[in-house]
């Protein structure tokens, strides 16, 4: 982000095709737990050939890894 605008607290939800078995999801090297379906919690959920990952929007770049 640029300038002085600061959005309120929010979560980002990423949804992507994923048909395999999920062994682990990490965010910046730290294991992410199940959750994120309600839009209020951080975590991941899967089903119907997709994975959804919810994280806090802190304005920084992050690395998400799905294994």
Secondary structure as UniProt FT lines:
FT   STRAND          11..17
FT   STRAND          25..27
FT   TURN            28..29
FT   STRAND          30..31
FT   TURN            37..38
FT   STRAND          43..47
FT   TURN            48..49
FT   STRAND          50..56
FT   STRAND          64..66
//
